[in-house]
Amino acid sequence: LKLTIEFGGGLELLVDNIKTHQVEIDEEYARAAHETPGLSMRQVIVWIKANLIKERPGMFASGDNVRPGILVLINDTDWELCGASLYLAQDGDRLTFISTLHGG
């Protein structure tokens, strides 16, 4: 499963300041993740925490869901319109995570 994962709004600081990541999640991981055929966004979030986030993973996710204040887009569409964490990622999807929380 090949995905483009993008971070913005300050979240890129958690991934060595790299905004765009081209990743491939192997089918074995998807099968081992158990809950559904394919790979749900919930499983992708857990994979991102384990493989991309370099510091302060609690700023990105709590358990298997993103923290409040993080806008998630799937191919430029709000993930709430796609099924949110239940959406099954498709080969070639672009997943964008943008923090809407800013200090002041």
Secondary structure by P-SEA (a helix, b strand, c coil): cbbbbbbcccccccccccccccccccaaaaaaccccccccaaaaaaaaaacccccccccccccccccccbbbbccccccccccccccccccbbbbbbbbccccc
